[in-house]
Amino acid sequence: MSMEGVVIGCHTVEEWEEQFQKHVDSEKLVVVDFTASWCGPCRRIAPVLVEFAKMMPHVTFLKVDVDELKSVAEKYSVEAMPTFMFLKKGEIVDKIVGVNKDNLRACVVKHAGDATTVSA
């Protein structure tokens, strides 16, 4: 099953570790959406991430619920939702806190390039 064009939800530490390990040696940008079910802004930005995932198959989008995976949220010092972490080779290359579709898009393009300019 192809995971391109979707936001991958990590609901257990094992799922998170599996996704993290999959990309730790890769130049591929991983965008992690730290979210919470009770967070209104998180719910509003969720469809935008799905839209980005469809438009940018060269980027991996992950979703982590901070209440489900407290240890992962703590590891990345997530204090507000939504927080978007941008990872390459397992390292944080950028971070955005809050909902701003234009900033989010610009940050993805900055680190991953436009889909038209990136070869698989």
Secondary structure, DSSP 8 states (H G I E B T S, - for coil): ---TTSEEEE-SHHHHHHHHHHHTT--SEEEEEEE-TT-HHHHHHHHHHHHHHHH-TTEEEEEEETTT-HHHHHHTT--SSSEEEEEETTEEEEEEES--HHHHHHHHHHHH--TTT---
